[in-house]
Amino acid sequence: MLQLPRLYPILDPACFSDVAEMLAAAEELAGAGCTLLQYRNKSGNARRMLDEARELRARLGASVKLIMNDRADLCLAAGFDGLHVGQDDLSPEAARLIVGAARWLGVSTHNPEQLAEADKSSADYLAIGPIFATTSKANPDPVVGLAGVRRARELTRQPLVAIGGITRANARSVIEAGADSVAVISDLLRDPRKSAEEFLGVLG
């Protein structure tokens, strides 16, 4: 069973003024001690996404595991370490056939039924959310709260990532509810290195 780091930053180009700012943030996060990053681009074309992903890989080297959101083909083409799929993307089994056994595979879930189903798959870790209200998705699923984390923990032994509205102020409560890791977008945008260091301090 894989060991997830406590902090799971997600980089979305839509949150930055340009790609240079996103790449700089990635380097700051790595400098703060982050060992896992997800690249999530919901609006870019495939060529631009591949260029950005390859640049991330080149800049961060082997010290950071890189996870591609949604796109199994780009995961392979960019030499990423894993793939994360949602409920509307490839099924976990179809994704596994493409990325192979060696790469990490994560699956997003939003309720106990989805989580129980994903738990039967070959996914290496499961995500549950949104835990709190979030501004990072256009049409978020209903908030599950800390009770949703506790319920998810009861339903799976797989590593569990909590996502959605997680900040330095509430991250500890999410871990205490049973999550192994917290995925964060918004609360890492301002001064990424300092923010990540503070997160890591809170998460212990």
Backbone as ProteinMPNN parsed JSONL, in Angstrom:
{"seq_chain_A": "MLQLPRLYPILDPACFSDVAEMLAAAEELAGAGCTLLQYRNKSGNARRMLDEARELRARLGASVKLIMNDRADLCLAAGFDGLHVGQDDLSPEAARLIVGAARWLGVSTHNPEQLAEADKSSADYLAIGPIFATTSKANPDPVVGLAGVRRARELTRQPLVAIGGITRANARSVIEAGADSVAVISDLLRDPRKSAEEFLGVLG", "coords_chain_A": {"N_chain_A": [[0.85, -1.195, 0.0], [0.566, 2.187, -0.86], [2.302, 5.055, 0.457], [0.998, 8.011, 1.219], [1.927, 11.464, 1.096], [1.242, 13.943, 3.654], [0.388, 16.405, 2.639], [-1.087, 17.337, -0.373], [-0.66, 19.026, -2.978], [-2.464, 20.705, -5.6], [-2.03, 21.806, -8.83], [-3.417, 24.142, -10.884], [-3.598, 25.625, -13.94], [-5.482, 27.627, -14.427], [-5.622, 29.072, -12.133], [-3.529, 30.776, -12.067], [-1.698, 33.652, -13.311], [-0.145, 33.261, -15.543], [1.695, 30.655, -17.302], [4.319, 30.658, -16.449], [4.175, 31.642, -13.844], [2.808, 29.537, -12.622], [4.679, 27.445, -12.887], [6.763, 28.475, -11.372], [5.516, 28.472, -8.87], [5.266, 25.719, -8.507], [7.935, 24.995, -8.178], [8.5, 26.376, -5.832], [6.814, 25.036, -4.044], [7.938, 22.485, -4.088], [10.4, 23.176, -3.001], [9.61, 23.749, -0.435], [9.198, 21.3, 0.608], [7.252, 19.616, -0.412], [6.309, 16.542, -1.813], [4.686, 15.46, -3.684], [2.688, 16.313, -6.409], [-0.197, 17.377, -8.172], [-1.144, 17.911, -11.504], [-3.635, 19.752, -12.897], [-5.671, 20.483, -15.467], [-8.385, 21.825, -16.817], [-9.189, 23.158, -19.044], [-7.325, 23.597, -21.047], [-5.772, 23.003, -24.308], [-4.664, 19.842, -25.668], [-2.009, 19.854, -26.591], [-0.847, 22.115, -25.38], [-1.197, 21.41, -22.708], [0.45, 19.153, -22.572], [2.951, 20.3, -23.09], [3.211, 21.963, -20.819], [3.12, 20.042, -18.803], [5.39, 18.498, -19.352], [7.324, 20.408, -18.891], [7.017, 20.831, -16.16], [7.845, 18.306, -15.269], [10.519, 18.349, -16.112], [11.57, 20.464, -14.614], [11.175, 19.731, -11.938], [12.227, 17.22, -11.625], [13.158, 14.008, -10.273], [12.487, 14.195, -7.658], [9.95, 14.853, -6.91], [6.796, 13.365, -6.989], [4.657, 13.247, -9.741], [1.335, 13.752, -10.638], [-1.075, 13.265, -13.099], [-4.096, 14.812, -13.939], [-7.027, 13.354, -15.075], [-6.12, 12.791, -17.848], [-4.976, 10.057, -19.272], [-3.396, 9.524, -21.503], [-1.71, 11.769, -21.698], [-0.436, 11.567, -19.291], [1.282, 9.398, -19.693], [2.767, 10.366, -21.89], [4.077, 12.583, -20.84], [5.671, 11.498, -18.963], [4.788, 11.17, -16.331], [4.128, 10.191, -12.874], [1.764, 9.118, -12.081], [-1.868, 8.879, -12.301], [-4.946, 10.615, -11.989], [-8.354, 10.098, -11.776], [-11.744, 11.175, -12.332], [-15.294, 10.903, -11.589], [-16.525, 11.205, -14.029], [-14.677, 10.549, -15.896], [-12.344, 8.305, -17.514], [-12.959, 4.9, -16.557], [-11.644, 3.42, -13.519], [-10.505, 0.9, -14.152], [-10.177, 0.952, -16.923], [-8.406, 3.06, -17.078], [-6.246, 1.97, -15.695], [-5.415, -0.021, -17.44], [-4.239, 1.51, -19.398], [-2.217, 3.081, -18.122], [-0.737, 1.231, -16.765], [0.708, -1.054, -14.289], [2.652, 0.022, -12.643], [2.411, 2.768, -12.233], [0.88, 5.224, -10.081], [-2.595, 5.283, -9.259], [-5.373, 7.247, -8.768], [-8.718, 7.894, -7.563], [-11.519, 10.008, -7.717], [-14.191, 10.491, -5.429], [-17.543, 11.129, -4.242], [-19.503, 10.434, -2.497], [-20.744, 7.859, -0.215], [-21.506, 5.617, -1.757], [-20.148, 5.839, -4.233], [-17.553, 5.755, -3.26], [-17.386, 3.194, -2.113], [-17.635, 1.668, -4.405], [-15.365, 2.451, -5.863], [-13.462, 1.449, -4.168], [-13.36, -1.194, -4.748], [-11.919, -1.319, -7.011], [-8.806, -1.17, -8.916], [-7.534, 1.019, -7.947], [-5.001, 2.987, -6.337], [-5.246, 4.884, -4.386], [-7.937, 6.709, -2.816], [-10.068, 9.508, -3.253], [-12.039, 11.829, -1.415], [-14.701, 14.15, -1.346], [-16.465, 17.294, -2.005], [-15.016, 18.436, 1.052], [-15.409, 20.794, 2.481], [-17.062, 23.89, 1.558], [-16.161, 24.941, -1.705], [-14.299, 26.954, -4.034], [-12.985, 26.187, -6.214], [-14.03, 24.601, -8.167], [-16.335, 24.61, -10.859], [-18.932, 23.504, -10.788], [-19.49, 22.19, -8.085], [-19.802, 19.081, -6.235], [-22.19, 18.073, -3.641], [-21.355, 19.239, -0.364], [-19.547, 17.182, 1.889], [-18.525, 17.25, 4.44], [-16.848, 16.806, 7.672], [-17.976, 14.534, 8.705], [-18.388, 13.051, 6.429], [-15.784, 12.359, 5.782], [-15.149, 10.716, 7.954], [-16.981, 8.637, 7.518], [-16.095, 7.695, 5.034], [-13.626, 6.726, 5.814], [-14.395, 4.534, 7.288], [-15.235, 2.868, 5.288], [-13.15, 2.08, 3.661], [-9.826, 0.734, 3.408], [-7.904, 1.767, 1.941], [-5.444, 4.319, 1.108], [-6.515, 7.61, 1.863], [-7.554, 10.575, 0.441], [-8.521, 13.808, 1.22], [-10.479, 16.433, -0.125], [-11.362, 19.798, -1.068], [-12.063, 22.935, -0.211], [-10.156, 23.017, 1.815], [-8.06, 24.382, 4.258], [-5.274, 25.997, 5.954], [-6.347, 26.456, 8.42], [-8.298, 24.506, 8.894], [-7.243, 22.06, 8.235], [-6.03, 20.217, 9.997], [-8.18, 19.129, 11.39], [-9.36, 17.61, 9.448], [-7.523, 15.574, 8.936], [-7.61, 14.393, 11.446], [-10.155, 13.377, 11.343], [-9.842, 11.197, 9.779], [-8.622, 11.197, 7.267], [-5.781, 10.518, 5.179], [-4.326, 12.299, 3.779], [-4.371, 15.704, 2.589], [-5.769, 17.439, -0.074], [-4.98, 20.396, -1.723], [-5.728, 23.508, -3.222], [-6.479, 26.399, -3.458], [-5.537, 27.583, -1.02], [-2.834, 27.55, -1.224], [-1.941, 29.353, -3.014], [-1.111, 32.013, -2.532], [2.041, 33.124, -1.879], [3.44, 30.463, -2.197], [5.538, 28.793, -1.131], [5.882, 29.546, 1.608], [3.243, 29.124, 2.48], [2.929, 26.357, 2.05], [4.878, 25.377, 3.81], [3.734, 26.162, 6.221], [1.374, 24.638, 6.162], [2.515, 22.047, 6.282], [3.624, 22.192, 8.778], [1.323, 22.368, 10.375], [0.127, 19.934, 9.773], [1.892, 18.013, 10.608]], "CA_chain_A": [[0.0, 0.0, 0.0], [1.441, 3.355, -0.977], [2.324, 6.018, 1.554], [0.752, 9.362, 0.711], [2.33, 12.577, 1.964], [0.098, 14.617, 4.275], [-0.064, 17.521, 1.802], [-1.226, 16.943, -1.783], [-0.999, 20.236, -3.729], [-2.957, 20.588, -6.974], [-1.705, 22.976, -9.647], [-4.375, 24.376, -11.958], [-3.173, 26.842, -14.64], [-6.526, 28.652, -14.361], [-5.446, 29.839, -10.895], [-2.324, 31.598, -12.187], [-1.764, 34.648, -14.376], [0.465, 32.657, -16.735], [2.326, 29.368, -17.012], [5.56, 30.904, -15.71], [3.817, 31.75, -12.433], [2.49, 28.201, -12.145], [5.919, 26.688, -12.777], [7.476, 29.024, -10.215], [4.828, 27.971, -7.684], [5.634, 24.303, -8.365], [9.293, 24.935, -7.633], [8.422, 26.808, -4.442], [6.196, 23.951, -3.275], [8.966, 21.445, -3.939], [11.386, 23.711, -2.076], [9.046, 23.704, 0.924], [9.178, 19.916, 1.061], [6.176, 18.832, -1.025], [6.857, 15.425, -2.591], [3.648, 14.996, -4.598], [1.915, 17.396, -7.008], [-1.089, 17.015, -9.274], [-1.381, 18.925, -12.54], [-5.039, 19.647, -13.292], [-6.013, 21.511, -16.443], [-9.709, 21.474, -17.355], [-9.569, 23.989, -20.179], [-6.271, 23.723, -22.048], [-5.736, 21.985, -25.346], [-3.753, 18.75, -25.318], [-0.615, 20.206, -26.866], [-0.393, 23.022, -24.327], [-1.119, 20.631, -21.479], [1.637, 18.304, -22.63], [4.114, 21.177, -22.937], [3.3, 22.384, -19.424], [3.424, 18.86, -17.995], [6.795, 18.14, -19.569], [8.151, 21.419, -18.229], [6.966, 20.484, -14.743], [8.705, 17.132, -15.074], [11.919, 18.748, -16.295], [12.011, 21.348, -13.532], [11.088, 19.117, -10.613], [13.043, 16.016, -11.585], [12.614, 12.797, -9.655], [12.249, 14.403, -6.229], [8.507, 15.057, -6.701], [5.899, 12.528, -7.788], [3.713, 14.071, -10.484], [0.085, 13.07, -10.976], [-1.863, 13.916, -14.146], [-5.538, 14.717, -13.768], [-7.912, 12.967, -16.196], [-5.612, 12.398, -19.158], [-4.043, 8.928, -19.227], [-2.442, 9.632, -22.606], [-0.715, 12.779, -21.358], [0.329, 11.013, -18.174], [2.359, 8.606, -20.286], [3.596, 11.177, -22.784], [4.876, 13.524, -20.058], [6.49, 10.764, -18.015], [4.301, 11.378, -14.973], [4.198, 9.03, -11.993], [0.448, 8.598, -11.764], [-3.06, 9.442, -12.939], [-6.108, 10.76, -11.117], [-9.567, 10.17, -12.59], [-12.986, 11.524, -11.656], [-16.462, 10.061, -11.873], [-16.932, 11.353, -15.424], [-13.526, 10.256, -16.748], [-12.14, 6.872, -17.713], [-13.124, 4.074, -15.36], [-10.341, 3.031, -12.98], [-9.93, -0.265, -14.837], [-9.713, 1.393, -18.245], [-7.218, 3.871, -16.826], [-5.158, 1.071, -15.294], [-4.928, -0.693, -18.652], [-3.409, 2.45, -20.153], [-1.026, 3.565, -17.406], [0.042, 0.101, -16.285], [0.673, -1.386, -12.863], [3.686, 0.713, -11.862], [2.015, 4.143, -11.899], [-0.195, 5.401, -9.106], [-3.914, 5.605, -9.798], [-6.309, 7.752, -7.779], [-10.092, 8.06, -8.039], [-12.364, 10.933, -6.951], [-15.534, 10.044, -5.059], [-18.288, 12.223, -3.611], [-20.494, 9.892, -1.571], [-20.352, 6.513, 0.197], [-21.712, 4.627, -2.823], [-19.032, 5.952, -5.171], [-16.326, 5.331, -2.596], [-17.415, 1.732, -1.995], [-17.396, 1.131, -5.744], [-13.955, 2.689, -6.191], [-12.651, 0.611, -3.292], [-13.241, -2.522, -5.377], [-11.115, -1.176, -8.223], [-7.361, -1.288, -8.72], [-6.991, 2.321, -7.538], [-4.029, 2.966, -5.244], [-5.773, 5.742, -3.332], [-9.268, 7.24, -3.098], [-10.298, 10.877, -2.789], [-13.417, 12.119, -1.015], [-14.937, 15.586, -1.218], [-15.76, 18.332, -1.243], [-15.197, 18.39, 2.499], [-16.002, 22.097, 2.793], [-17.415, 24.632, 0.343], [-14.963, 25.215, -2.502], [-14.457, 27.84, -5.185], [-12.067, 25.717, -7.259], [-14.757, 23.864, -9.197], [-17.487, 25.378, -11.345], [-20.169, 22.868, -10.322], [-19.056, 21.196, -7.1], [-20.756, 18.15, -5.631], [-22.585, 18.506, -2.301], [-20.342, 19.155, 0.689], [-19.718, 15.977, 2.719], [-18.155, 17.574, 5.807], [-15.965, 15.878, 8.387], [-18.708, 13.264, 8.838], [-18.131, 12.313, 5.199], [-14.436, 11.775, 5.903], [-15.223, 9.594, 8.902], [-17.707, 7.552, 6.847], [-15.195, 7.151, 4.024], [-12.593, 5.953, 6.514], [-15.008, 3.259, 7.679], [-15.551, 2.063, 4.102], [-11.969, 1.653, 2.889], [-8.497, 0.719, 4.023], [-6.999, 2.426, 1.005], [-5.093, 5.692, 1.457], [-7.674, 8.481, 1.637], [-7.253, 11.986, 0.24], [-9.675, 14.693, 1.365], [-10.342, 17.615, -0.988], [-12.489, 20.729, -1.122], [-12.147, 23.972, 0.8], [-9.248, 22.748, 2.945], [-7.151, 25.494, 4.536], [-4.4, 25.778, 7.113], [-7.158, 26.541, 9.638], [-9.13, 23.318, 9.136], [-6.594, 20.842, 7.721], [-5.77, 19.244, 11.064], [-9.44, 18.446, 11.721], [-9.626, 16.649, 8.373], [-6.655, 14.421, 9.228], [-8.137, 13.741, 12.652], [-11.389, 12.671, 10.967], [-9.494, 9.921, 9.148], [-7.919, 11.314, 5.987], [-4.33, 10.352, 5.209], [-3.717, 13.399, 3.046], [-5.311, 16.753, 2.2], [-5.489, 18.068, -1.365], [-5.19, 21.838, -1.557], [-5.48, 24.376, -4.374], [-6.566, 27.842, -3.217], [-4.789, 28.1, 0.124], [-1.399, 27.504, -1.511], [-1.653, 30.268, -4.117], [-0.36, 33.195, -2.064], [3.328, 32.739, -1.291], [3.326, 29.0, -2.112], [6.507, 28.133, -0.251], [5.525, 29.814, 3.011], [1.957, 28.47, 2.747], [3.172, 24.911, 2.15], [5.606, 25.131, 5.061], [2.772, 26.283, 7.307], [0.541, 23.438, 6.079], [3.284, 20.899, 6.756], [3.73, 22.363, 10.222], [0.018, 22.038, 10.969], [-0.22, 18.524, 9.541], [2.811, 17.216, 11.401]], "C_chain_A": [[0.889, 1.25, 0.0], [1.271, 4.292, 0.225], [2.147, 7.413, 0.969], [1.348, 10.399, 1.654], [1.089, 13.269, 2.513], [-0.487, 15.721, 3.385], [0.013, 17.132, 0.331], [-1.627, 18.197, -2.569], [-1.496, 19.915, -5.14], [-2.682, 21.908, -7.688], [-2.675, 23.064, -10.813], [-3.975, 25.675, -12.653], [-4.199, 27.969, -14.571], [-6.379, 29.541, -13.128], [-4.262, 30.798, -10.955], [-2.444, 32.549, -13.369], [-1.146, 34.13, -15.667], [1.204, 31.391, -16.318], [3.615, 29.554, -16.226], [5.289, 30.991, -14.211], [3.498, 30.385, -11.844], [3.758, 27.365, -11.939], [6.747, 27.167, -11.588], [6.851, 28.526, -8.912], [5.189, 26.509, -7.433], [7.015, 24.169, -7.736], [9.32, 25.377, -6.172], [7.836, 25.711, -3.553], [7.201, 22.819, -3.041], [10.023, 21.902, -2.932], [10.926, 23.677, -0.628], [8.987, 22.287, 1.474], [8.041, 19.072, 0.522], [6.784, 17.761, -1.943], [5.867, 14.856, -3.591], [2.877, 16.208, -5.1], [1.004, 16.83, -8.091], [-1.228, 18.207, -10.222], [-2.794, 18.721, -13.063], [-5.379, 20.803, -14.213], [-7.31, 21.103, -17.133], [-10.038, 22.209, -18.65], [-8.524, 24.086, -21.284], [-6.39, 22.697, -23.167], [-4.606, 21.004, -25.041], [-2.295, 19.13, -25.532], [-0.054, 21.115, -25.772], [-0.242, 22.28, -23.007], [0.141, 19.771, -21.445], [2.908, 19.131, -22.451], [4.305, 21.574, -21.47], [3.695, 21.21, -18.527], [4.892, 18.46, -18.141], [7.732, 19.146, -18.898], [8.164, 21.202, -16.711], [7.909, 19.33, -14.435], [10.175, 17.514, -15.142], [12.423, 19.571, -15.108], [12.086, 20.645, -12.189], [11.894, 17.837, -10.497], [12.353, 14.874, -10.862], [12.242, 12.996, -8.189], [10.767, 14.555, -5.893], [7.733, 14.1, -7.591], [4.853, 13.425, -8.436], [2.526, 13.238, -10.941], [-0.656, 13.899, -12.023], [-3.342, 13.725, -13.857], [-6.203, 14.359, -15.1], [-7.239, 12.26, -17.373], [-4.546, 11.302, -19.08], [-2.989, 9.034, -20.316], [-1.34, 10.631, -22.29], [0.138, 12.353, -20.163], [1.532, 10.229, -18.7], [3.318, 9.483, -21.077], [4.524, 12.115, -22.013], [5.784, 12.814, -19.05], [6.094, 10.998, -16.57], [4.269, 10.059, -14.196], [2.833, 8.419, -11.696], [-0.653, 9.384, -12.45], [-4.168, 9.532, -11.907], [-7.345, 10.932, -11.992], [-10.778, 10.485, -11.716], [-14.116, 10.595, -12.062], [-16.883, 10.131, -13.335], [-15.8, 11.063, -16.405], [-13.482, 8.76, -17.053], [-12.443, 6.116, -16.43], [-11.748, 3.718, -14.82], [-9.704, 1.871, -13.743], [-9.427, 0.094, -16.232], [-8.446, 2.217, -18.098], [-6.021, 2.997, -16.502], [-4.562, 0.359, -16.507], [-3.973, 0.209, -19.428], [-2.117, 2.777, -19.412], [-0.169, 2.439, -16.844], [0.04, -0.027, -14.771], [1.606, -0.522, -12.026], [3.275, 2.123, -11.443], [0.885, 4.168, -10.881], [-1.49, 5.757, -9.822], [-4.825, 6.03, -8.652], [-7.678, 7.976, -8.394], [-10.847, 9.018, -7.121], [-13.717, 10.309, -6.661], [-16.21, 11.157, -4.258], [-19.372, 11.749, -2.658], [-20.109, 8.448, -1.226], [-20.491, 5.464, -0.913], [-20.551, 4.646, -3.822], [-17.741, 5.449, -4.536], [-16.265, 3.81, -2.471], [-17.129, 1.066, -3.337], [-15.913, 1.282, -6.123], [-13.032, 1.797, -5.368], [-12.452, -0.792, -3.871], [-12.314, -2.5, -6.584], [-9.63, -1.345, -7.9], [-6.716, 0.043, -8.331], [-6.055, 2.172, -6.351], [-4.444, 3.866, -4.091], [-7.12, 6.282, -3.785], [-9.361, 8.66, -2.544], [-11.775, 11.047, -2.458], [-13.579, 13.631, -0.872], [-16.14, 16.016, -2.045], [-16.067, 18.262, 0.253], [-15.886, 19.661, 2.97], [-16.374, 22.774, 1.475], [-16.135, 25.044, -0.385], [-15.289, 26.162, -3.655], [-13.633, 27.357, -6.373], [-12.743, 24.893, -8.346], [-16.006, 24.638, -9.576], [-18.802, 24.83, -10.809], [-19.832, 21.783, -9.304], [-20.186, 20.277, -6.65], [-21.127, 18.65, -4.239], [-21.467, 18.295, -1.278], [-20.607, 17.929, 1.575], [-19.33, 16.218, 4.175], [-17.21, 16.554, 6.429], [-16.641, 14.532, 8.604], [-18.486, 12.399, 7.599], [-16.755, 11.679, 5.191], [-14.472, 10.565, 6.822], [-15.921, 8.387, 8.271], [-16.817, 6.894, 5.798], [-14.125, 6.271, 4.664], [-13.12, 4.588, 6.941], [-15.128, 2.301, 6.495], [-14.322, 1.557, 3.348], [-10.727, 1.626, 3.762], [-7.467, 1.387, 3.124], [-6.607, 3.81, 1.531], [-6.201, 6.646, 1.007], [-7.222, 9.943, 1.561], [-8.545, 12.788, 0.381], [-9.434, 15.949, 0.536], [-11.573, 18.499, -0.874], [-12.5, 21.696, 0.039], [-11.22, 23.794, 1.993], [-8.21, 23.864, 3.046], [-6.237, 25.123, 5.702], [-5.212, 25.754, 8.406], [-7.925, 25.254, 9.936], [-8.458, 21.993, 8.769], [-6.401, 19.78, 8.806], [-7.029, 18.449, 11.396], [-9.777, 17.383, 10.685], [-8.782, 15.391, 8.565], [-7.189, 13.659, 10.435], [-9.424, 12.976, 12.373], [-11.099, 11.378, 10.208], [-8.791, 9.998, 7.815], [-6.423, 11.106, 6.184], [-3.619, 11.572, 4.638], [-4.784, 14.436, 2.736], [-4.854, 17.362, 0.877], [-5.878, 19.531, -1.274], [-4.867, 22.568, -2.856], [-5.359, 25.825, -3.89], [-5.643, 28.339, -2.117], [-3.273, 27.936, -0.023], [-0.986, 28.565, -2.536], [-0.828, 31.481, -3.697], [0.894, 32.73, -1.354], [3.385, 31.221, -1.086], [4.296, 28.338, -1.136], [6.142, 28.313, 1.223], [4.223, 29.103, 3.377], [2.145, 26.971, 2.929], [3.9, 24.568, 3.447], [4.666, 25.2, 6.258], [1.818, 25.087, 7.334], [1.274, 22.248, 6.69], [3.491, 20.975, 8.261], [2.456, 21.973, 10.944], [-0.258, 20.539, 10.902], [0.703, 17.564, 10.272], [3.428, 16.039, 10.685]], "O_chain_A": [[1.844, 1.344, 0.771], [0.24, 4.304, 0.898], [3.042, 7.933, 0.303], [1.285, 10.239, 2.873], [0.014, 13.196, 1.918], [-1.697, 15.945, 3.375], [1.044, 16.659, -0.147], [-2.816, 18.412, -2.805], [-1.018, 18.983, -5.786], [-3.054, 22.981, -7.212], [-2.742, 22.153, -11.638], [-4.007, 26.733, -12.025], [-3.833, 29.141, -14.647], [-6.941, 30.635, -13.079], [-4.017, 31.547, -10.009], [-3.193, 32.292, -14.311], [-1.568, 34.511, -16.759], [1.324, 31.093, -15.13], [3.972, 28.697, -15.418], [6.066, 30.482, -13.402], [3.866, 30.096, -10.705], [3.889, 26.662, -10.937], [7.357, 26.363, -10.884], [7.562, 28.197, -7.963], [5.394, 26.103, -6.289], [7.232, 23.326, -6.866], [10.068, 24.824, -5.366], [8.311, 25.488, -2.439], [7.299, 22.273, -1.942], [10.487, 21.111, -2.11], [11.739, 23.587, 0.292], [8.754, 22.089, 2.666], [7.87, 17.928, 0.945], [7.669, 18.053, -2.747], [6.168, 13.877, -4.274], [2.456, 17.045, -4.302], [1.386, 15.922, -8.83], [-1.404, 19.348, -9.796], [-3.122, 17.665, -13.603], [-5.376, 21.961, -13.798], [-7.337, 20.163, -17.928], [-11.051, 21.919, -19.287], [-8.817, 24.611, -22.358], [-7.024, 21.655, -23.003], [-3.706, 21.301, -24.255], [-1.436, 18.761, -24.73], [1.064, 20.917, -25.298], [0.724, 22.494, -22.274], [0.813, 19.674, -20.418], [3.831, 18.718, -21.75], [5.418, 21.529, -20.946], [4.501, 21.362, -17.608], [5.55, 18.123, -17.157], [8.797, 18.781, -18.401], [9.196, 21.369, -16.062], [8.67, 19.371, -13.469], [10.981, 17.06, -14.33], [13.555, 19.399, -14.655], [12.972, 20.935, -11.386], [12.215, 17.408, -9.389], [11.126, 14.784, -10.841], [11.74, 12.074, -7.546], [10.369, 14.405, -4.738], [7.974, 14.025, -8.796], [4.239, 14.258, -7.77], [2.68, 12.175, -11.543], [-0.839, 15.104, -11.847], [-3.79, 12.616, -13.566], [-5.956, 15.0, -16.121], [-7.738, 11.238, -17.844], [-3.368, 11.581, -18.853], [-1.829, 8.683, -20.1], [-0.169, 10.378, -22.577], [1.3, 12.743, -20.051], [2.652, 10.381, -18.211], [4.536, 9.358, -20.949], [5.627, 12.411, -22.47], [6.575, 13.46, -18.363], [6.947, 11.023, -15.682], [4.368, 8.973, -14.768], [2.748, 7.331, -11.127], [-0.411, 10.409, -13.089], [-4.32, 8.652, -11.06], [-7.382, 11.812, -12.853], [-10.837, 10.123, -10.541], [-13.91, 9.624, -12.79], [-17.532, 9.211, -13.833], [-15.939, 11.3, -17.605], [-14.469, 8.047, -16.869], [-12.213, 6.63, -15.336], [-10.776, 3.71, -15.575], [-8.491, 1.862, -13.955], [-8.386, -0.394, -16.671], [-7.518, 2.09, -18.897], [-4.913, 3.25, -16.974], [-3.35, 0.162, -16.586], [-3.017, -0.267, -20.041], [-1.039, 2.754, -20.006], [0.989, 2.656, -16.487], [-0.553, 0.788, -14.065], [1.38, -0.349, -10.828], [3.734, 2.622, -10.416], [0.051, 3.265, -10.825], [-1.486, 6.436, -10.848], [-5.027, 5.285, -7.693], [-7.796, 8.218, -9.596], [-10.822, 8.866, -5.9], [-14.32, 9.676, -7.528], [-15.544, 12.012, -3.674], [-20.086, 12.564, -2.074], [-19.238, 7.874, -1.879], [-19.688, 4.535, -0.996], [-20.038, 3.595, -4.206], [-16.933, 4.795, -5.195], [-15.216, 3.207, -2.697], [-16.465, 0.031, -3.399], [-15.295, 0.35, -6.638], [-11.947, 1.433, -5.821], [-11.496, -1.486, -3.525], [-11.965, -3.552, -7.119], [-9.255, -1.626, -6.762], [-5.493, 0.18, -8.379], [-6.279, 1.343, -5.47], [-4.042, 3.642, -2.949], [-7.418, 6.315, -4.979], [-8.798, 8.966, -1.493], [-12.646, 10.488, -3.125], [-12.7, 14.309, -0.34], [-16.764, 15.191, -2.713], [-17.209, 18.057, 0.663], [-16.83, 19.612, 3.759], [-16.034, 22.279, 0.401], [-15.153, 25.443, 0.241], [-16.403, 26.168, -4.179], [-13.578, 28.019, -7.409], [-12.108, 24.526, -9.335], [-16.655, 25.248, -8.726], [-19.685, 25.594, -10.42], [-19.882, 20.594, -9.62], [-21.36, 20.644, -6.68], [-20.469, 19.543, -3.706], [-20.736, 17.306, -1.327], [-21.746, 17.672, 1.964], [-19.757, 15.474, 5.056], [-16.825, 15.572, 5.795], [-15.969, 13.503, 8.68], [-18.405, 11.174, 7.693], [-16.574, 10.586, 4.655], [-13.9, 9.52, 6.512], [-15.498, 7.248, 8.47], [-16.79, 5.668, 5.688], [-13.765, 5.218, 4.137], [-12.379, 3.605, 6.954], [-15.124, 1.083, 6.668], [-14.447, 0.69, 2.483], [-10.596, 2.388, 4.72], [-6.307, 1.55, 3.502], [-7.349, 4.409, 2.309], [-6.751, 6.507, -0.085], [-6.6, 10.47, 2.483], [-9.545, 12.479, -0.267], [-8.319, 16.47, 0.498], [-12.678, 18.022, -0.617], [-12.895, 21.337, 1.149], [-11.466, 24.352, 3.062], [-7.572, 24.237, 2.062], [-6.403, 24.085, 6.343], [-4.818, 25.108, 9.377], [-8.177, 24.94, 11.099], [-9.037, 20.926, 8.97], [-6.587, 18.589, 8.557], [-6.963, 17.247, 11.653], [-10.405, 16.374, 11.004], [-9.269, 14.276, 8.379], [-7.216, 12.428, 10.442], [-9.749, 12.028, 13.089], [-11.995, 10.557, 10.012], [-8.395, 8.967, 7.271], [-5.865, 11.47, 7.219], [-2.465, 11.845, 4.966], [-5.965, 14.104, 2.63], [-3.695, 17.751, 0.73], [-6.966, 19.87, -0.808], [-3.862, 22.283, -3.508], [-4.273, 26.404, -3.909], [-5.03, 29.398, -2.254], [-2.523, 28.155, 0.927], [0.191, 28.662, -2.885], [0.056, 31.92, -4.433], [0.823, 32.026, -0.347], [3.38, 30.744, 0.048], [3.916, 27.428, -0.4], [6.1, 27.347, 1.984], [4.112, 28.539, 4.466], [1.587, 26.38, 3.853], [3.573, 23.581, 4.105], [4.778, 24.407, 7.193], [1.49, 24.579, 8.406], [0.716, 21.527, 7.518], [3.529, 19.95, 8.942], [2.495, 21.33, 11.993], [-0.799, 19.949, 11.837], [0.33, 16.419, 10.527], [4.22, 15.304, 11.274]]}, "name": "protein", "num_of_chains": 1, "seq": "MLQLPRLYPILDPACFSDVAEMLAAAEELAGAGCTLLQYRNKSGNARRMLDEARELRARLGASVKLIMNDRADLCLAAGFDGLHVGQDDLSPEAARLIVGAARWLGVSTHNPEQLAEADKSSADYLAIGPIFATTSKANPDPVVGLAGVRRARELTRQPLVAIGGITRANARSVIEAGADSVAVISDLLRDPRKSAEEFLGVLG"}
